[in-house]
Amino acid sequence: MKHHVMKGVVQTFWIVVVAVIAGSIVNLVRPAGIPFVGDWSPRAVTEMHAGELEVIHVDDAFALLSRHQALLIDAREPGDFMSGHIPGSTNITVENAAMHLEEVRAMLRTGKTLIAYCYDVDCPLAADLVKKLRDLGIGPVRVMPEGWAGWMDGGYSYE
């Protein structure tokens, strides 16, 4: 019996070793492979999602909104928006961006800073929405990477 258990442990070890090696090889040859070592800090994740887009942080967005100098676009799904959102924000998803072009243009004509947000720093929806709007000829719109979670963590009011 002891021999069978030991044989099973050794076989399991080699199966794991082969799987790790095979997975590593596949990851290395994939064009979009996952880096083995990387910076996954909130700042790095924000840069990954937002790239060259203009970023505004939650405290600065709150300051602008408090002075009536900002308009916010919530890029989350409508159900999440209905469950709670930043006061006065408008819900526009990436998929529906083209249907809201005139609305966004009207927002820009106010001269206020437009800010898009989604769930948190791990959420790419706001950056994707801003990129989509830019591709459709609309801008500038900033991205608030901390999103809804950062707003709530800051203790700011919501609707």
N, C-alpha and C positions, 0 to 999 in steps of 0.2 A: 504494500500500500504506500509506504514512504517513497519508494522508487517512482511510482506513478505520479505522486504529488510533485516530486522534484522535477520529473520530466515535463509535467504541465507548466510549472513555473518557468523553466528554461524555454519552452516553446513560446509561452506568452511574452517573455522578454524579447526573443528574436522577432516575433511578429510586430511588437511595438517599435523595435529598432528599424526594421524594414519599412514600416509605415512612416516613421519620421523621416527617414532618408528619401523615400519616394515623394512624400509631401513637400519636402524642401526642394527637391529637384523640380517638381512641377511649379512651385512658387517662383523659383529662379528663372524659369524659361517663359513664364506668363508675362505678357506685356504690362499688365496692371497688377503685378505681384505685391503682396503685402510686405513692407519692410520688416526685417527681423528686429531691428533696433530703430526706435523713432521717438520723437517728442510728441506725446499725446496730451500735453498741457492744454488748458483752455485756450491760451493764446495761439498755440500751434494748430489746434482744431479749427479755431476761428479763421486763421489764415488759410487753412486748407479749403474751407467752405467759401469764404468771402474772396479769397485771392486778391485781385487788384481793386476790389470794390471799396468804397469809402465806408468806414466803420465808425459808429458812435456808441459809446458805452451807456449803460442804463442810467447812471446818475446824470450824465449830460443830457440824455433824452428827457429825463424827468424835469430837469431845469428848463429846457426849451419848452416843453409842454406846459409847465407852470406859468411861463411868460406868454403863453398862447402863440409861440413861434414854431410849433411843430404840428404835423399831422402824421398819424401812425397807420400803417397797413399791417394787418394781422394775416400772415400767410398760412396759418393753421387751417385744419379742416373746419367746416361750418359748425359741426357739433361741439367741437372744443371751444370755438369762438363763442357760441351761445352759452357755454358753461361758465364763461368768464373771460373778460378781455380788458385791455387798457382803455380808460375812458376816452370816448370819441373815436376810437380806432375803427377802421373799415376792414371788412374781411374780404380779401382777394386771394384765391389760391393760384398756384402756378398754372394749373390747367385752365383757369378762367381768366387769365391775364388779358388776353386779346379782347374779351367782351367788356373789359373795364377801362379801355384806353381813354375814352373821353372823360370818365370820372377822374382818372389819375392826372390827365392834362389839366382839368379844372383845379385839382388840388395844387398842382405846381404853380398855376397862375396866381395863387394866393400869396406867393412869395415866402411861404413857410417852408421849413425843412421837412422833407418827406423821409420817414423812417419805417423800414420794414422789420418785422420780428416774427419769430416762430416759437418753438418750445424752449430751447436752451442752446448752449454752445455746441451741442452735438447734432443739432437740427440744421440741415442744409436748405430748408424750404425758403427762408427769407432771402438768402443769397441767390437761390435758383430763381425766385420771383424777380429780384432786381435785375439779374442777368437777362431774363426773358423780356422784361420791360425795356431794358437797354437795347436788346435785339429788335424790339418793335419801335424804336426811336424815342423812347421815353426816358427822361432822366434830368437831373440827378436824383437818385434815391439812395439813402444810406441804409446800412444794415446794423441792427442792434443785436450783437451775437448772444448776449445773455438771455434774450427773449423773455417769454412769459415767466419762466422760473426765476430769472434774475430780477424781474419787476416785483414778483411776490416776495422774494428774499429781501429786497430793499424795503419792504413794508409800505409800498406805494398803493394808492387807492386803485380800485378796479370796479368794473361794472359786471 
